[in-house]
């Protein structure tokens, strides 16, 4: 909201004849009002720099660029990965680094096919999980492969005065800072009273880190850099490495020169290079299989090195420390200076500063973890969850905020993948007898789906590509955008229309068995017409028709028929039911668990023509007061906030963002902690950014007031700029 322009318009309307520029100069508005409205972004970001003063397994820090991330502990590198394994593990991950175990059984989807009978009598195959025989073996191989690969540990070997290797207990006086404005992690501590200082930057255009170490331990030959390389791991949620199989892979030291070496990696069919370069003199040696030490020569107290991970050898050396530092500082300053910003520093609500902290740190984390060329996994590039694969139903939560914060290009980075995955999605639709493309749920870079008793019957990821395309078009309404995304939009709509089941007894199209709603606790064969999915189906088919009109193409009569005749949202006692087949949903605690997705039908998508606002308000209040909130997840609270905002309940919108439950915890490093298994959860960070942008900038057809999602109670004095309205 720009006060200067408001004042100018006011004076013009009064009929003043003084030229506008002169008037602003005379009244002192041209500079002062603009200054009042402009956000000091440098101050905004830097007041939330992260400081760590002890070894804390949940508060490791990361650098990265969306394609690559590198996570370090309190020493400034990955010196003690075991300590962090059950916390925020010390990952080195990329978008290209994947590994598959050999498919010795030649397993295919047919090995895990299970047939469900639809309401219109068809037998439809789904790739589900099995626990006996060949089907169980196929399930395991198809789910665990490919898995995202930990590319290697880069840490320090610190020797005590007696020659023994220092343990964590020997590291004292930890003082570590992440400078968000520059992307620098600066770590200080002592070993046996001797200071160690480590400066780390992540390159913003390469999969590279650069490090400068300053310590008298270097002169005393008591500091080394270690490189350790693992095999791929088929664990479900873990760091992504396996140290127990050294014979299954190889690491070769090649192309060694005075200041550079290649560590050539090969794991089954995966190969890549760790390209290490350094300044001054140093020696690199293989200590044992897959373990290398880079030892600086004595006589200096500073050592500088860079590590570049890539898929093949390359003549061009890694950038040096100074070049990487400049690259990081310039690119991060550009990131923070462009796009949206929101400043809560003028607010007196005691929660305002914490909300600002969460927002700033979430922008940093999503930029380095989820802005790359693939849809993100829920744990980004820090550690593996679901074997490192990504979940397409979560892509909405990972990606929509980029557009609302005027960083649409970061969303577009991952959208090209849908074109590459389309052939697999089309095969699934054909296999099951549907039209168009049925998008995968849990998948990897190649687009092969993964067998699952839950994921394969979920459908709420299907309209996402239409939502994304519409979001891109809203920000850039050009023929080029229409041409680029039209196939995804139309093929998605083809599936959606063919998936809906017509019932001649009531004249409606239904979303029905086999189906798993976003509130996943409902049984696949006992679910019908979940309200969010119905509303999203209507949205997707309606937007696809808009794209037909924009391209001067005939309206698709089938899509229109389905959209016009979708079953109404199920309801009982003036409440929207989460499932038409469970009328006791609000009297039986069995159904008060997991995502309260009913409110998503009003919070996430424009669905006013389908939703009765008073009934949705009743439903919101029922859920707010009686849900078993311990069972929810990090994006549920932003979802509640968005629904509350649209329902004109801004106090409840803010309350939802601060719901006092464990899974709404935001750690010092900004990560959204869930539980002992899932220690970081980036859909929560993305959801928070989406909700806050929407609450500040508003939404289409919403009230024409500033910050409509925040209370007008005198406690919220908010400045924002560069944010976009939500759909």
C-alpha positions in Angstrom: 0.0 0.0 0.0 1.6 3.3 -1.1 0.6 6.3 1.0 2.3 8.7 -1.3 0.2 7.8 -4.3 -3.0 7.8 -2.1 -2.2 11.4 -1.0 -1.5 12.5 -4.6 -4.8 11.1 -5.8 -6.6 12.8 -2.9 -5.2 16.2 -3.8 -6.0 15.7 -7.5 -9.6 14.8 -6.7 -9.8 18.1 -4.7 -9.0 19.9 -7.9 -5.8 21.5 -6.9 -4.1 23.1 -9.9 -0.6 22.9 -8.5 1.5 20.4 -10.5 1.7 17.1 -8.6 5.5 17.1 -8.4 5.7 20.6 -7.1 2.9 19.9 -4.6 4.7 16.9 -3.2 7.9 18.9 -2.9 6.1 21.7 -1.1 4.3 19.4 1.3 7.4 17.3 1.9 5.6 14.2 0.8 7.8 13.1 -2.1 10.6 11.9 0.0 9.2 11.6 3.5 6.1 9.6 2.7 8.0 7.3 0.5 10.5 6.7 3.2 7.8 6.0 5.7 6.4 3.4 3.4 9.6 1.8 2.2 10.8 -1.2 4.2 14.4 -1.3 5.3 15.0 -4.8 4.0 18.5 -5.1 5.2 17.4 -4.3 8.8 14.4 -6.6 8.4 16.5 -9.6 7.3 19.5 -9.1 9.6 17.5 -8.8 12.8 16.7 -12.5 12.3 20.2 -13.8 11.6 20.6 -17.2 13.4 23.0 -17.6 16.3 24.0 -21.0 17.7 26.0 -21.2 21.0 26.1 -24.9 21.6 26.0 -28.3 19.9 22.3 -28.8 19.2 21.3 -31.7 17.0 18.2 -29.9 15.8 19.8 -26.6 14.9 22.3 -27.3 12.2 22.6 -24.7 9.5 22.6 -24.9 5.7 23.8 -23.0 2.6 22.5 -23.7 -0.8 20.9 -22.5 -4.0 17.8 -24.7 -4.7 19.8 -27.2 -6.7 22.2 -28.0 -4.0 22.4 -27.7 -0.2 25.1 -28.3 2.3 24.3 -28.6 6.0 26.8 -28.1 8.8 27.1 -28.6 12.6 28.6 -26.2 15.1 32.2 -26.7 13.8 31.1 -25.0 10.6 31.5 -28.2 8.6 30.3 -31.8 8.9 32.8 -32.9 11.5 30.4 -34.9 13.7 27.6 -36.3 11.5 26.7 -39.0 14.0 25.7 -36.5 16.6 23.2 -34.9 14.2 21.8 -38.2 12.7 18.6 -38.2 14.8 18.2 -34.4 14.6 18.8 -32.1 11.6 21.3 -34.4 9.9 24.3 -33.0 8.0 23.3 -33.4 4.4 25.0 -32.8 1.1 22.3 -33.2 -1.5 21.5 -32.1 -5.0 18.7 -32.3 -7.5 20.8 -34.6 -9.8 22.3 -36.9 -7.1 20.2 -40.1 -7.2 21.1 -43.8 -6.9 19.3 -47.0 -7.6 20.1 -50.5 -6.4 20.2 -53.1 -9.3 16.8 -54.4 -10.2 17.8 -58.0 -10.1 14.2 -59.2 -10.0 13.1 -57.1 -13.0 10.2 -55.7 -10.9 7.4 -53.8 -12.6 4.1 -52.2 -11.6 2.3 -55.3 -12.7 4.0 -57.1 -9.8 2.2 -54.9 -7.3 -1.1 -54.4 -9.1 -4.3 -54.7 -7.0 -7.7 -54.3 -8.6 -10.5 -52.2 -7.1 -14.1 -52.2 -8.2 -15.3 -48.7 -9.0 -18.9 -47.5 -8.4 -19.6 -47.9 -12.1 -18.5 -51.5 -12.0 -15.1 -51.4 -13.6 -12.1 -53.3 -12.3 -9.2 -50.8 -12.0 -5.6 -51.6 -11.2 -3.6 -49.7 -8.6 0.0 -50.1 -7.6 -0.3 -50.9 -3.9 2.0 -52.2 -1.1 2.3 -55.9 -0.4 4.0 -57.8 2.4 4.5 -61.4 1.1 6.1 -63.1 -1.9 7.4 -61.5 -5.0 4.9 -58.7 -4.7 6.6 -57.7 -1.4 10.0 -57.7 -3.0 8.7 -55.6 -5.9 7.1 -53.2 -3.4 10.3 -52.7 -1.6 12.4 -52.2 -4.8 9.9 -49.9 -6.5 9.4 -47.7 -3.4 13.1 -47.4 -2.4 14.5 -46.7 -5.9 15.7 -44.3 -6.9 16.8 -42.8 -3.6 18.4 -39.4 -3.2 22.1 -39.7 -2.5 24.2 -38.1 0.2 27.1 -36.9 -1.9 29.7 -37.0 0.8 30.8 -35.7 4.2 33.1 -32.7 4.3 34.3 -32.1 7.9 37.2 -31.3 10.1 39.6 -33.6 12.0 40.7 -31.5 15.1 43.6 -32.9 17.2 44.1 -32.1 20.8 47.5 -31.2 22.2 48.1 -34.8 23.1 47.5 -36.0 19.5 44.1 -37.5 20.2 41.2 -36.6 17.9 38.9 -34.0 19.6 35.4 -35.1 20.5 32.4 -32.9 20.7 33.0 -32.5 24.4 36.4 -31.0 23.6 34.9 -28.2 21.5 34.2 -25.1 23.7 32.9 -21.6 23.4 30.8 -22.2 20.3 29.7 -19.0 18.6 28.1 -19.6 15.2 26.1 -17.2 13.1 24.2 -17.5 9.8 24.1 -14.1 8.1 20.9 -14.3 6.0 21.7 -11.2 3.9 25.0 -12.7 2.6 24.5 -16.4 3.0 27.6 -16.8 5.2 27.9 -19.2 8.1 30.6 -17.9 10.5 31.7 -20.4 13.2 34.0 -19.8 16.1 35.1 -22.1 18.9 38.1 -23.4 20.8 39.9 -26.7 21.1 42.3 -27.0 24.0 42.0 -23.2 24.4 43.1 -22.7 20.8 40.7 -20.7 18.6 39.2 -22.0 15.4 37.3 -19.8 12.9 35.5 -21.2 9.9 33.8 -19.1 7.2 31.5 -20.9 4.8 29.7 -19.8 1.7 27.5 -21.7 -0.7 27.8 -20.8 -4.4 24.5 -19.6 -5.9 25.2 -20.8 -9.4 27.2 -24.0 -8.8 26.8 -27.1 -6.5 29.8 -25.8 -4.5 30.9 -24.6 -1.1 34.0 -22.5 -0.3 35.6 -22.4 3.1 38.2 -20.3 4.9 39.7 -21.6 8.1 41.8 -19.5 10.4 43.5 -21.2 13.5 46.9 -21.7 15.1 45.9 -25.4 14.9 46.9 -25.3 11.2 50.4 -24.2 12.0 50.6 -26.9 14.6 49.5 -29.6 12.1 46.4 -30.3 14.3 43.7 -29.6 11.8 42.8 -31.5 8.7 39.8 -31.5 6.3 38.2 -34.9 5.9 36.2 -36.3 2.9 34.1 -39.4 3.5 31.8 -41.0 1.0 28.9 -43.4 1.6 26.8 -45.9 -0.3 23.2 -45.2 -1.0 20.6 -46.0 1.6 17.1 -47.5 1.3 16.0 -46.1 4.7 12.7 -44.3 4.8 13.6 -41.2 6.8 17.3 -40.8 7.4 20.4 -38.8 6.4 20.6 -40.8 3.1 23.9 -42.6 3.7 25.1 -46.1 4.4 28.6 -46.6 5.8 28.3 -50.4 6.1 29.0 -51.4 2.5 32.4 -50.0 1.5 32.8 -52.9 -1.0 29.7 -51.9 -3.0 31.1 -48.6 -4.4 34.4 -47.0 -5.2 36.1 -43.6 -4.7 39.2 -43.0 -6.8 41.6 -40.1 -6.3 42.4 -38.9 -9.9 43.8 -35.8 -11.7 45.8 -34.8 -8.7 47.8 -31.6 -9.0 49.4 -29.2 -6.6 46.2 -27.5 -5.7 43.4 -29.6 -7.1 42.1 -33.2 -7.1 39.1 -35.2 -8.4 37.5 -37.7 -6.1 35.8 -39.9 -8.7 32.7 -41.7 -7.4 30.9 -44.8 -8.7 27.9 -46.5 -7.1 26.3 -49.1 -9.4 25.0 -47.0 -12.4 25.5 -43.7 -10.6 28.8 -41.7 -11.0 29.8 -38.2 -10.1 32.9 -36.2 -9.2 33.9 -34.3 -6.1 36.2 -31.6 -7.4 38.4 -30.2 -4.6 40.7 -27.2 -4.9 42.7 -25.3 -2.4 45.1 -22.4 -1.9 48.6 -22.5 -0.4 50.2 -25.9 0.1 48.5 -29.1 1.3 48.6 -32.8 0.9 45.6 -35.1 0.3 45.9 -38.8 1.2 43.5 -41.8 1.3 43.3 -42.9 4.9 41.0 -45.8 4.3 38.5 -46.8 1.7 36.3 -43.8 0.9 38.0 -41.6 3.5 40.5 -38.9 2.5 42.3 -36.3 4.6 43.4 -32.9 3.1 46.2 -31.7 5.4 47.5 -28.1 5.1 51.3 -27.6 5.3 52.5 -26.2 8.6 53.7 -22.6 8.7 50.4 -20.9 7.9 47.4 -20.1 10.2 44.9 -19.9 7.3 43.6 -22.5 4.9 41.2 -21.9 2.0 39.5 -24.6 -0.1 36.5 -25.2 -2.3 34.5 -28.3 -3.1 32.4 -28.6 -6.3 30.1 -31.6 -6.8 29.2 -32.5 -10.3 28.1 -35.4 -12.5 31.2 -35.5 -14.7 34.8 -34.2 -14.9 35.2 -30.7 -16.0 38.2 -28.7 -17.0 37.0 -25.5 -15.3 38.1 -25.4 -11.6 35.8 -24.5 -8.7 35.6 -20.9 -8.0 37.9 -19.7 -5.3 36.8 -18.4 -1.9 36.7 -14.8 -2.8 34.7 -15.4 -6.0 32.3 -17.6 -4.1 31.9 -15.0 -1.4 31.1 -12.3 -3.9 28.7 -14.6 -5.7 26.9 -15.4 -2.5 26.7 -11.9 -1.2 25.5 -10.5 -4.6 22.9 -13.1 -5.2 21.5 -13.1 -1.7 21.3 -9.3 -1.6 19.4 -9.5 -5.0 17.1 -12.1 -3.6 16.2 -10.1 -0.5 16.0 -6.8 -2.4 13.5 -8.1 -5.0 10.2 -9.8 -4.5 7.9 -9.3 -1.6 8.7 -8.2 2.0 6.6 -7.7 5.1 7.7 -5.8 8.2 5.9 -6.4 11.6 8.3 -4.2 13.7 5.7 -1.5 14.3 3.2 -4.0 15.8 2.6 -4.3 19.5 1.0 -7.8 19.4 3.5 -9.9 21.4 3.5 -12.5 18.7 4.6 -10.1 15.9 8.3 -10.4 16.2 8.1 -14.2 16.2 5.9 -14.2 13.2 8.4 -12.0 11.4 11.2 -14.3 12.4 9.4 -17.3 11.0 8.6 -15.5 7.8 12.2 -14.3 7.1 13.7 -17.7 8.0 11.1 -19.5 5.9 12.1 -17.4 2.9 15.7 -18.4 3.3 15.0 -22.1 3.8 12.6 -22.4 0.9 15.0 -20.6 -1.4 17.9 -23.0 -0.7 15.8 -26.1 -0.2 12.8 -26.0 -2.6 13.4 -23.6 -5.4 15.2 -26.0 -7.8 14.4 -27.9 -11.0 12.4 -30.7 -9.3 9.4 -30.6 -7.0 10.9 -30.7 -3.5 10.9 -33.6 -1.1 9.3 -32.7 2.2 12.7 -32.5 3.9 14.3 -30.5 1.0 18.0 -31.1 0.4 18.9 -31.7 4.0 17.9 -35.3 4.6 15.9 -38.1 3.0 12.2 -38.6 3.7 10.3 -41.3 1.8 13.7 -42.3 0.3 14.3 -38.8 -1.0 11.3 -38.8 -3.3 8.9 -35.9 -3.6 5.2 -35.9 -3.0 3.2 -34.1 -5.7 0.3 -33.3 -3.4 2.7 -31.3 -1.3 4.0 -29.3 -4.3 1.2 -26.8 -3.8 2.5 -26.0 -0.3 6.1 -25.9 -1.5 5.5 -23.7 -4.5 2.5 -21.3 -4.4 4.1 -18.8 -2.0 6.8 -18.0 -4.6 4.2 -16.5 -6.9 2.5 -14.5 -4.0 5.9 -13.1 -3.0 6.6 -12.0 -6.6 9.2 -14.7 -7.1 7.2 -16.7 -9.7 10.4 -17.7 -11.5 11.3 -19.9 -8.5 8.0 -21.7 -8.9 8.6 -22.1 -12.6 11.9 -23.8 -12.0 10.2 -27.0 -10.9 7.2 -26.9 -13.3 9.1 -28.1 -16.4 9.4 -31.5 -14.7 5.7 -32.1 -15.3 6.3 -32.1 -19.0 9.0 -34.7 -18.5 6.7 -36.8 -16.3 3.7 -36.6 -18.5 4.3 -39.8 -20.4 4.3 -41.8 -17.2 1.2 -40.0 -16.0 -0.5 -40.8 -19.3 0.4 -44.4 -19.0 -1.1 -44.6 -15.5 -4.4 -43.1 -16.8 -4.5 -45.5 -19.7 -3.6 -48.5 -17.5 -6.6 -47.6 -15.3 -9.0 -46.8 -18.2 -9.1 -43.0 -17.9 -8.5 -40.2 -20.3 -5.7 -37.6 -20.1 -2.9 -37.8 -17.5 -3.1 -39.0 -13.9 -0.3 -37.4 -12.0 2.0 -39.4 -9.7 1.9 -39.0 -5.9 5.3 -40.2 -4.6 7.9 -40.1 -7.3 11.5 -39.3 -8.3 13.2 -37.4 -11.2 12.2 -40.0 -13.8 8.5 -39.7 -12.9 7.9 -43.4 -12.1 5.3 -43.7 -9.4 5.8 -45.7 -6.2 3.4 -48.4 -4.9 1.4 -47.3 -1.9 -1.8 -48.2 -0.2 -2.4 -44.5 0.4 -0.6 -42.5 -2.2 -1.9 -44.3 -5.3 -5.5 -43.6 -4.4 -5.0 -39.9 -3.4 -6.3 -37.5 -6.0 -5.9 -34.0 -4.6 -2.6 -33.5 -6.5 -4.4 -33.8 -9.8 -5.6 -30.2 -10.2 -2.3 -28.7 -9.0 -0.8 -28.3 -12.5 -3.9 -26.3 -13.4 -3.5 -24.1 -10.3 0.1 -23.5 -11.1 -0.5 -22.6 -14.7 -3.2 -20.2 -13.7 -0.9 -18.6 -11.2 1.8 -18.2 -13.8 -0.7 -16.7 -16.2 -2.1 -14.2 -13.6 1.4 -12.9 -13.1 2.3 -13.0 -16.8 -0.8 -13.1 -19.0 0.8 -13.8 -22.4 0.4 -16.1 -25.3 3.7 -17.6 -24.5 2.5 -18.8 -21.1 -0.7 -20.2 -22.6 1.2 -22.1 -25.2 3.7 -23.4 -22.7 1.2 -24.8 -20.1 -1.9 -25.6 -22.2 -1.1 -29.3 -22.7 -0.7 -29.8 -19.0 -3.9 -27.9 -18.3 -6.0 -29.7 -20.9 -4.7 -33.2 -20.3 -5.2 -32.8 -16.5 -8.7 -31.7 -17.1 -9.3 -34.7 -19.3 -8.4 -37.1 -16.5 -10.5 -35.2 -13.9 -13.6 -35.3 -16.1 -13.2 -39.0 -16.8 -12.5 -39.8 -13.2 -15.8 -38.3 -11.9 -18.5 -41.0 -11.8 -22.0 -40.2 -13.0 -25.0 -41.4 -11.0 -28.2 -41.4 -13.0 -30.3 -41.6 -9.8 -29.4 -38.1 -8.7 -27.9 -36.6 -11.9 -24.6 -35.8 -10.2 -21.0 -36.6 -10.9 -19.3 -38.0 -7.8 -15.7 -38.4 -6.6 -16.0 -41.9 -5.2 -14.4 -45.3 -4.6 -11.6 -46.1 -4.8 -10.4 -42.8 -3.4 -8.4 -41.5 -0.5 -9.0 -37.9 0.5 -6.4 -35.5 1.8 -7.6 -36.4 5.3 -6.0 -39.8 4.8 -7.6 -41.7 7.7 -10.7 -42.5 5.7 -10.8 -46.0 4.1 -10.3 -46.1 0.4 -13.5 -48.1 -0.3 -15.6 -46.1 2.2 -15.1 -42.6 1.0 -17.3 -40.4 -1.2 -17.3 -36.8 -2.2 -14.7 -35.3 0.1 -15.4 -31.6 0.0 -12.0 -30.2 -0.7 -11.6 -32.5 -3.6 -15.0 -31.6 -5.0 -14.3 -27.9 -4.7 -10.9 -28.4 -6.3 -12.4 -30.5 -9.1 -14.8 -27.7 -9.9 -12.0 -25.1 -9.8 -9.7 -27.2 -12.1 -12.3 -27.9 -14.7 -13.6 -24.3 -14.7 -10.1 -22.8 -15.1 -9.3 -25.3 -17.9 -12.4 -23.9 -19.7 -11.0 -20.3 -19.2 -7.8 -21.5 -20.9 -9.9 -22.8 -23.9 -11.5 -19.3 -24.2 -8.1 -17.5 -23.9 -6.8 -19.7 -26.8 -10.0 -19.2 -28.9 -10.7 -22.9 -28.7 -14.2 -24.5 -28.4 -15.4 -25.1 -24.8 -15.1 -28.8 -23.8 -18.7 -29.9 -23.3 -17.7 -32.9 -21.1 -15.7 -30.8 -18.7 -18.6 -28.3 -18.5 -21.1 -31.0 -17.8 -19.0 -32.5 -15.0 -18.3 -29.1 -13.5 -21.9 -28.0 -13.6 -23.2 -31.3 -12.1 -20.7 -32.2 -9.5 -22.3 -33.4 -6.3 -22.8 -30.7 -3.7 -20.5 -30.6 -0.7 -21.8 -33.2 1.8 -23.3 -31.6 5.0 -25.2 -32.5 8.1 -26.5 -30.3 10.9 -25.2 -27.2 9.2 -21.7 -28.6 9.0 -19.7 -29.7 6.0 -18.8 -33.4 6.3 -15.3 -34.6 5.4 -16.8 -37.7 3.9 -20.4 -38.2 2.7 -20.2 -41.8 4.0 -19.4 -40.9 7.6 -22.3 -38.8 8.9 -20.9 -39.2 12.5 -17.6 -37.4 11.6 -18.2 -34.7 14.2 -19.4 -36.9 17.0 -16.8 -39.7 16.7 -13.2 -38.9 17.8 -12.0 -41.5 15.3 -12.5 -38.9 12.5 -11.1 -35.9 14.3 -7.5 -36.7 13.3 -5.1 -35.7 10.6 -5.6 -32.8 8.2 -8.9 -30.8 8.8 -9.1 -30.6 5.0 -12.7 -29.5 5.0 -11.6 -25.9 5.6 -9.3 -26.2 2.6 -12.3 -26.0 0.4 -12.6 -22.4 1.3 -9.1 -21.5 2.4 -6.9 -22.7 -0.5 -9.0 -22.1 -3.6 -11.7 -19.7 -4.8 -14.8 -21.7 -4.2 -17.4 -19.2 -3.0 -20.0 -20.4 -5.5 -19.9 -23.9 -4.1 -19.6 -23.0 -0.4 -22.2 -21.5 1.9 -20.1 -19.1 4.1 -22.2 -19.6 7.2 -22.0 -23.4 7.0 -18.2 -23.2 6.5 -17.9 -20.8 9.4 -19.8 -23.3 11.6 -17.5 -26.1 10.3 -14.4 -24.0 11.0 -15.5 -23.3 14.6 -16.4 -27.0 15.2 -13.0 -28.1 14.0 -11.1 -25.4 15.9 -12.8 -26.3 19.2 -12.9 -30.1 18.9 -10.1 -31.4 16.6 -7.4 -33.6 18.0 -4.7 -31.1 17.0 -1.7 -33.3 18.1 -2.5 -35.4 15.0 -2.2 -32.5 12.5 0.8 -31.4 10.4 2.7 -28.2 9.8 0.6 -26.9 6.9 -2.7 -27.4 8.6 -2.3 -24.2 10.7 -1.7 -21.9 7.7 -4.6 -23.7 6.0 -6.8 -22.8 9.0 -5.5 -19.2 8.9 -6.4 -18.8 5.2 -9.9 -20.2 5.8 -10.4 -17.8 8.8 -9.2 -14.9 6.7 -11.7 -15.6 3.9 -14.4 -16.0 6.6 -13.6 -12.5 7.9 -12.2 -13.9 11.2 -8.7 -12.3 11.3 -8.2 -12.8 15.0 -8.7 -16.5 14.4 -6.4 -16.4 11.4 -3.5 -15.2 13.5 -4.4 -17.6 16.3 -4.2 -20.4 13.8 -0.7 -19.5 12.9 0.3 -19.7 16.5 -1.6 -22.8 17.5 0.2 -24.3 20.5 1.0 -27.8 19.3 4.3 -29.5 18.8 4.1 -29.6 15.0 3.7 -25.9 14.8 7.2 -25.5 16.3 9.8 -23.4 14.5 13.3 -24.0 15.6 16.2 -21.5 15.9 17.2 -22.3 12.4 13.6 -21.7 11.1 12.8 -25.3 10.4 9.2 -26.5 11.1 9.7 -29.4 13.6 7.1 -32.2 13.5 8.2 -35.2 15.6 11.2 -37.5 16.3 10.9 -39.0 12.8 10.3 -35.8 10.8 12.4 -33.2 12.3 12.0 -30.7 9.5 9.0 -30.2 7.3 9.2 -27.6 4.5 5.5 -27.7 3.5 5.0 -26.0 6.9 7.4 -23.2 5.9 5.9 -22.8 2.5 2.4 -22.8 3.9 3.3 -20.1 6.4 4.6 -17.9 3.6 1.4 -18.5 1.6 -0.9 -17.7 4.4 1.0 -14.5 5.5 1.1 -13.2 2.0 -2.6 -13.8 1.5 -3.5 -12.3 4.9 -1.5 -9.1 4.0 -2.2 -8.6 0.3 -5.7 -10.2 0.2 -7.3 -12.4 -2.4 -9.4 -12.0 -5.5 -12.9 -10.8 -4.8 -11.9 -10.3 -1.2 -12.5 -7.1 0.8 -10.7 -4.0 -0.7 -8.8 -3.1 2.5 -5.2 -3.3 3.5 -4.1 -6.5 5.4 -7.6 -8.1 5.4 -6.3 -11.2 7.2 -4.9 -9.4 10.2 -7.0 -7.9 13.0 -7.9 -4.2 12.9 -7.4 -3.9 16.7 -4.5 -1.4 16.9 -1.9 -4.1 17.6 -0.9 -4.9 14.1 1.0 -2.1 12.3 2.2 -3.9 9.2 4.2 -2.6 6.2 4.4 -4.8 3.2 5.5 -4.4 -0.4 5.7 -6.6 -3.5 3.1 -9.2 -2.4 0.5 -10.5 -4.8 -3.2 -11.3 -4.1 -4.1 -14.9 -3.9 -6.6 -16.5 -6.2 
